[in-house]
Amino acid sequence: MSQAPRFKFRLYVAGDALNSAQARANLAALCRAHLAGRHEIEVVDVFNEPKRALADAIFMTPMLVKLAPLPVQTIVGTLSQTQAVLQALGLESGAA
C-alpha cells in the first residue's frame, strides 16, 4: 500500500492585512480537515522579505504555492472557496 503524499505549501502574505489573515486561517482549516499530519506550511510576509518576493515572482497577495507533490500550483486569494481550492490542489473526492 502506498503512503499518502506529503504536501508542502508556501503562503505569501502582506503583513496582517485582512485578506492575508483570511488566507492563513482558511489554509490552516483546510489542512486540518484534509491533510492532517501530512502537510508543511511556510508563510512568507512580503513586507518583511520583499527581495524574496520579487525573486519568487510574487506580485499579488495572498498567494498560495503548492510545492509538493508536483506539479507546482499557484492560487491567488483568500482560499475561502474551499471546494475550488480542493479541486485546484487535487484533493477533491479523496484524490490525495
Beta strands, then each sheet from edge to edge (+ up, - down):
strand 1: 7-13
strand 2: 39-45
strand 3: 63-68
strand 4: 73-76
sheet 1: 2+ 1+ 3- 4+
end
